[in-house]
Amino acid sequence: MLFWRALVGRVGLGVGLGVAACSHPPPRLSVELSARATAKAGVVSLVVADPVRAERLHAIYLEVVTLAHELDRSRLAARAQCRAQPERRAKGAAANDPIVSGALECLLAPPSGESRALVDRYALLMLEARALLTQREFEKLARMR
């Protein structure tokens, strides 16, 4: 009997955690990138003592904010292009079904070549930023969210 209570308790806990985890939509990548880069750009001069490195890091983080906005625009354009394709539009009763109508596929539209290039540029900027930082400076900036 104790075994069943423990099992039911664990299942209940798992369901509760699952509902709590799924109650909020996942954050958009562009919003996360923009928020983190903005926070880091604001404090980089306080963390990095060398003014030349601090200025370059500030410029990198501001460019990441711009890339995040461009990534968001690219994502929205891919979704709009997906919705505009006539073969994706369902007629009649199928229009209410998000899978058959293609609405779900358009929501998860594949990234365009432009957005892939933006993510590649972001990776290069972060590698450059990491090369400019000492381990201690990197750890301080990593705490900025």
C-alpha positions in Angstrom: 0.0 0.0 0.0 2.8 2.4 0.8 4.4 1.6 -2.6 1.2 2.6 -4.4 0.9 5.9 -2.4 4.5 6.7 -3.3 3.9 5.9 -6.9 0.7 8.0 -7.1 2.6 10.8 -5.3 5.4 10.7 -7.8 3.1 10.6 -10.8 1.1 13.5 -9.3 4.3 15.5 -8.8 5.4 14.8 -12.4 2.0 15.9 -13.8 2.1 19.0 -11.7 5.6 19.9 -12.8 4.7 19.2 -16.4 1.7 21.5 -16.3 3.7 24.2 -14.6 6.5 23.9 -17.2 4.0 24.1 -20.1 1.9 26.9 -18.8 4.2 29.6 -20.3 5.3 29.6 -23.9 9.1 29.3 -24.5 10.9 32.6 -24.9 11.8 33.7 -28.4 15.5 33.5 -29.2 15.6 37.0 -30.5 14.1 38.4 -27.3 16.6 36.4 -25.1 19.6 37.5 -27.2 18.5 41.2 -27.2 17.8 41.2 -23.4 21.1 39.6 -22.5 23.2 41.7 -24.8 21.5 44.9 -23.7 22.2 44.0 -20.0 25.9 43.2 -20.8 26.4 46.3 -22.9 25.3 48.4 -20.0 27.8 47.0 -17.5 30.8 46.1 -19.7 32.6 49.3 -18.8 32.2 48.5 -15.1 33.6 44.9 -15.5 36.4 45.5 -18.0 39.1 47.9 -16.9 40.8 48.3 -20.2 38.9 51.1 -22.1 39.8 49.8 -25.6 38.5 46.3 -24.9 35.5 47.6 -23.1 34.6 49.8 -26.0 34.9 46.9 -28.5 32.8 44.7 -26.2 30.2 47.4 -26.0 30.1 47.6 -29.8 29.8 43.8 -30.0 26.8 43.6 -27.6 25.1 46.5 -29.4 25.5 44.6 -32.7 24.0 41.5 -31.1 20.9 43.6 -30.2 20.7 44.6 -33.9 21.1 41.0 -35.0 18.4 39.9 -32.6 15.9 42.4 -34.2 16.9 41.2 -37.7 16.5 37.6 -36.6 13.0 38.3 -35.4 12.1 40.1 -38.6 13.5 37.1 -40.6 11.4 34.7 -38.5 8.3 36.7 -39.1 8.9 36.9 -42.8 9.4 33.1 -43.0 6.1 32.6 -41.1 4.3 35.1 -43.4 5.7 33.4 -46.5 4.6 30.0 -45.2 1.0 31.3 -44.7 0.9 33.0 -48.1 1.5 29.7 -50.0 -1.8 28.6 -51.5 -1.2 24.9 -51.2 -0.9 25.2 -47.4 -4.4 26.6 -47.0 -7.0 24.0 -46.1 -10.7 24.3 -47.1 -13.8 23.7 -45.1 -13.6 21.7 -41.9 -9.9 21.0 -42.2 -9.3 24.8 -41.7 -10.1 24.3 -38.0 -7.5 21.6 -37.5 -4.1 23.3 -36.9 -2.1 20.3 -38.3 -4.2 19.7 -41.4 -4.5 23.4 -42.2 -0.8 24.0 -42.0 -1.1 26.6 -39.2 1.2 24.6 -36.9 3.8 24.1 -39.7 3.8 27.9 -40.4 4.2 28.6 -36.7 7.3 26.5 -36.7 8.4 27.8 -40.1 12.0 26.7 -41.0 14.6 29.4 -40.7 15.5 31.1 -43.9 19.1 31.4 -45.2 19.1 34.9 -43.9 18.4 33.9 -40.3 21.0 31.1 -40.5 23.6 33.8 -41.6 22.5 36.0 -38.7 23.0 33.2 -36.2 26.4 32.5 -37.7 27.3 36.2 -37.3 26.1 36.0 -33.7 28.4 33.0 -33.0 31.4 34.8 -34.5 30.7 37.9 -32.4 30.4 35.8 -29.2 33.7 34.1 -30.0 35.3 37.5 -30.5 33.8 38.8 -27.2 35.1 35.7 -25.4 38.6 36.2 -26.7 38.6 39.8 -25.4 37.6 38.8 -21.9 39.6 37.3 -19.1 38.1 34.4 -17.2 37.2 36.6 -14.3 35.5 39.2 -16.5 33.7 36.5 -18.4 32.3 35.0 -15.2 31.1 38.4 -14.0 29.4 39.2 -17.3 27.9 35.7 -17.4 26.0 36.5 -14.3 24.2 39.4 -16.1 20.8 38.2 -17.3 
